[in-house]
Amino acid sequence: LVGMGAVYVAGHFCSSSSIPASAVYSEAGVIQVTPASTNPNYTDKAKSDHIFRVCGRDDQQGEVAGAFLAKEYAGKKVAIIHDKTAYGKGLADVYAAAVKAHGIKVTIVSAHEDGKADYSSEVATLASAGGDAVAVIGYLDQGGKGIIQGSLDSGAFDKFILSDGMIGDALTDAFGKDLNKSFGSMPGSMNEKTAGTFASVAKAAGIDSSGPYTGESYDAAALIVLAMQAGGSADRASIAKNVMDVANGPGTKIYPGELKKGLDLLAKGKKIDYEGATGVAFTDVGEAEGSFLEKEIKGGKFKNKKQR
């Protein structure tokens, strides 16, 4: 991408891709706005005004999960399994620390490989360690789904604590009410003006807004376009300078579906405060302040329980 003269990248999605790529982009002056890379090292190590993160961080999500588990599993035991990636390993570490801080015993922190046809060995290891539930940190269309399938088939576990990458309708479509005792957390908001409006805009365009990082992806692309207009240029340095300004205001608030309004105001020299789908507000290192949703499964469907 750098050699092709790319000006910006809305991505990458996986931390294991975003972290090494950020060093290359930063050196070349390419602006990178990730919608979904949650590992703290993405911004902690970048130290660059060209690197931005629209989603919250793993350490924030770990605290949310710990607080949620403290209510549901006080005095109980939890097993943890992750997918070995920078995302999975990093989030597993903060999950373990957070639940221990809330008085919950972690029986094992294990790992799995994606792409396997059978996960009975990994499930057997988890079952041997024991626990009232297993925290599955991975992706709903990869090994994480296999861990759940193996656990249900063998009867080893019927309660699952799900990371953000495990939350989506595809999971409940596959397992339905078998997951009714399960819950998880993901970046998101219950704000009607931001998340609610985005859901309506997405539905009108035939897009399912319920999956993880859909709103963040919208915001990552919108911020780049607005920053170009704010500086009147597609120059890398100009975009980098203006991303923070359009995101943090002050100015007219811009919500989902109002991109043209924002562009018109900027073209007239007016200031905007882009709220978007996720209520975008950057810290001084270019990452979102972050809000998270507690999700529970009822009637075989994910339901919002609380925003933190």
N, C-alpha and C positions, 0 to 999 in steps of 0.2 A: 504493500500500500504506500509506504513512504517513497519508494522508487517510482511509483506511478503518479506522484504529485498530489496525493490525497491531502485535503485541507483539514478534515475532521473525521472522527470515527464515533458513531453511536454504538458503543459496545466496548469490549467484548462482554459476553454474558457470564462466562465462567471465570472465577477468580484465577484459576490455574492458567488461563489464557491472558487475562487482563494484566496480571502483575508483571510477567516478563515483557509483554507488549508495551506497557506504559513507559518503560525505560527507553525503548526505541522511539516511540512517538514523542516523548518529552525532549529527547536529544535533537530530533528533527523539527520540533516546534509544531507538530501535529496535535490538534485538540482532541482529547479522548473524553467522552462522557459515557460512563457505563451505567446501564439501567439496573444491573443485577449482580455485580461483583461485590460480595459482602465481606470478604476477608479484610481485616484492618490494615494489613500490609500494603494494600493497593494505594492508599493515600499516605499512610505513615512513612513509607519508604520513598514515595515518589518525590515529595517536596518540590512540586512543580506547579506553576500557575496555568499549565496546559492540561492538567488532569483533574477530572471531576467525577463525583459519584452521586447519582440521584437517589439511590436506595440507602437504607440504614445499614449498620455494621453488624457483624457476627456477635461482637461482645454485647451490643444492645439487645439483639435477639436472644442471647443466652440468658440475660437478666430477666427478660419477659417470660421465657420458658421456665426459669427457676421459680419466679413468683407464682406462675400458674400451677406448677407442680406442687408447690408448697401447700396449696389449698386442696388439691385433689389427691396427693400422695404423701401427706405428712406421716413420717414414721415408717414409710414403706421402702421398697427396693426397686431400682430401675437398672436395666441393662442398656447399653448404648452401642450402636453399630453405625459406621460411616463408610463412605465410598473411597477413601484414601486420597481424594483430591485435596487441593488447597482449601477449597470450600468445605468439604466434608470433615477433614481432619481438624481444621481450625474451629469449625462450629462444634464438633464433638468435644474439644478441649474446654470451650467456654460453657457448654451444657454441663459437663461433668463438674466443673468448678461451681457453677451456679446452683445446681441441685444439692451438692454437698453442703454449700453454705446455708441451705434451707433445711438441713437435717435429714436429707434423703440419702440412703446408701446407694452407691453405684457398684453393682456386682461385677461388671466387666465393661471395658471399652474395647470393642473389636472392630474389624474392618472386613470389607468384602470387595471383590472385583466386579465391575460391570460386565455385561455381555455373556454371563454364564447361563446355561439352560437349567441348571439345578442348584439350589441353595440349601439343600438339606444339611450339609456339613456345617455351614455357618450357623444355621438355626440350632443344630444340636449343641454347638459350642455355647450359644446364648442360653439355651435351656439348661445346660449343665451348671452354668453360673447362677441361674435363677433370677427371679425378679417378678414384681407384680405387673410390669409392663416393659416394653422395649422401645427406646427412642431410635427411630430410623432416620438417619441423616444421609440424604442422597437425592435421587431423582425418581419421580413417580413412573417414568417409562423405562427405567433401567433396573439396576440391581436392587434398589430399594423396594420396588414392587415385588421382586422375587423373594426378598426376605419376608415380606408380609404373607405372600402366597404360601411359602414353606411353613411359616409359623401357624397359619390357620389350618393347613392340611394336616399338620402333625399334632395340633392341639397344644403346642408349646406356649403360645401367647395368643390372647385375643384382645389385648389392649395395646395401642400404639401411640407414641408421642411423635408427631410428625414435624420435620423441619419444613421450611418454606418450599424447598424443591420437591417436596412430597405432596404438596397441596394443590389440588386441581380436580375438576369434574371427572377426568379420565380415571382417577383412582376410585372414586365412589361409583362410577359406572361399572368398574370391574368387580368391586367387592360389595357394594350396596350396604345393607344393614349389618353385615358381618363386622363393619367398622364402627358401629354405633357407640362403642365404649372408648373411641379414640378422639384425639384432639391435637392441635398444634398451633404454631404461630407463623406469621409471615408479615413482611412490610405491607402497610396499607392503612387506609383511613375509612371511617364511617361518616366523614363530613359530607353532607348532601351537596354543598356548593362545589366541591372539588370532585371527590370520588363518585358522588351521585350523578352529577352532570356528565362526568366521563362515561359512566355506565350507559346513560341514555344516548350519548353521541356515538359510542362504540356499537351499541345495538342497532342504531339506524344505519351504520355502515356494514352491518353483518359480522361484527367482531365480538367474540366472547371476552368480556372484561373480567371474568371471574378468576382467571389463572394468575399465578404469581408474575409480577413485574410487567404486566400489560400496561398499566398506567405509567409506570416508570419509563417504559420504552417510548411511549408517546411523548413524555416530557423531555427525554434526552434529545430526541430529534427536533422538537419544537424550540428548545433553548438555542440550538445551533442556528436555526433559521432566523430567529429573532435577534440573536447576537450579530448576525451578518447585516441585518437591516439597521440595527442600532449604530453600527460603525460605517454603514454604507459601503462595505467592502467584504470580499471573500478571502482577504488576506488572513493568514493564520494568526498573526500577532493581534490584529484588530478583533478577530472573533474571541480570542482568549481574554482580551481586555474587557469585552462587553458581556460575556456570559454571566459573570457575577452581578453586573449592574441590572440586567433585565430580570434576573431571578430574585434579587433582593430589594428591588425598588429603591426609593419611593416612587410612586407613580400609580397610574390606573391599573387596577387589578385585572388580569387576563385569565379567564377560566377555559376549560375544554370547549372546543368548538368556536373559540374566539380568536383564532390565530390571525385571520385577516384583519380583525379589529386592531390587534397588537401591531401588526405590520404597518397599517395605515397611520396609527398614532406615532410610531417611530419615524416613519417617512416625513412626518410634519414636525419632527424635532421634539416630540412629546416624550415623557418618561413613562415606563410601564413597570408593573410589579407582577411578574408571571407566577401565578398560583398553580395553574395546570391541574392535572389529575391527582397530584399527591401533595399539594400545598408546598411547592418547592421553596426552600429557604436554605441557603448554603452557609456553612461555617467558614471561618477564615482560611481553611485549607481546602475548600471546594467540595465538601461532602454534605449531603442532606442531613438535617438534624434528626430525621427519622421518627416515624410512628409505626406501631405494629398492631396487628389484629390478632386477638385470641380467636381461634376457630374451633368449633366442635362439630362432631358428626351426629346428626339426629335424623331419623327416618332415612338413613342411607345417603344423606346430603350434607355438604359443608354449610354451616351456619355461622355468622358472625356472633361472637359472644361479647367481646369488649375491645375497645381501643386503648392502647397504652402509649 
